[in-house]
Amino acid sequence: MRPTLSTHVLDAAQGRPAVGIEVAVLAAAGEEALAHAVTDDDGRVRFPDDTLPGPGTYRLVFATGPWFAAADRPTLFPAVELVVQLGTEPDIEPARPHHHVALLLSPFAYTTYRGS
């Protein structure tokens, strides 16, 4: 079964969802995006269930530079790229492994974690 993927971006400096950030999902070694999306009013994206071809290593690329620029805010990170292994953990429901990758963002720092 294919793993599924969602993300959530929070603007830690402002204390609210990061609305309108472009997010791309790519295969680890690929240059062509498997999917593009934009965070919604809650800072979330749920990619279609058929986005990922199977378990493996993928890249999530968040276009943070244009997002900060649109708000007239400087940033050290014009993009945030996260490399993640999806669908390979034995503790996840094997019939439908879902992965939620959260990003806490500020102009000069970010952190990430696997959410639920």
ABEGO torsion letter per residue (X at the ends): XBBBBBBBBBBAAAGBBBBGBBBBBBBAABABBABBBBBBAAGBBBBBAAABAEBEBBBBBBBAAAAAAAAGBBBABABBBBBBBBGABAABBAABBBBBBBBBBBAABBBBBBBX
